[in-house]
Amino acid sequence: MFQNLTRDKITNPLEGVTPDLGILGPAFGQTWIRVAGAVWALLIAASVFYLAAAFLSMAQAKRLGNAHLVTDATGDVKIRAAALAGLVGLPVIVGAIITVVG
């Protein structure tokens, strides 16, 4: 079926196509921005609580004097802090990816 196709004859069907939500109207564009902002804010708030729980766990482990639990809790704090940083820096991260790939 594809014996006669060479690499030179295949074209990119998405060449020149850019993502645009404008076709759905300005009301959809504003709604989409509000919903995305609300979801992003909820994720940041959840991440803050998740990080606070890790700090409390670390404090409890220190109070108990359990070095193994302190090590585990410290690792959790680092991971959760990185997750929060990623959420806060999400626009920069997505922009960089689009710039590099696009």
Residue pairs with C-beta under 8 A, 6 or more apart in sequence:
21 28
21 29
21 32
22 29
40 87
40 90
43 87
44 84
44 87
44 88
47 80
47 83
47 84
47 87
48 84
50 80
50 83
51 77
51 80
51 81
51 83
51 84
54 73
54 76
54 77
54 80
55 77
57 69
57 73
57 76
58 70
58 73
58 74
58 76
58 77
60 69
60 73
61 69
61 70
61 72
61 73
62 70
86 93
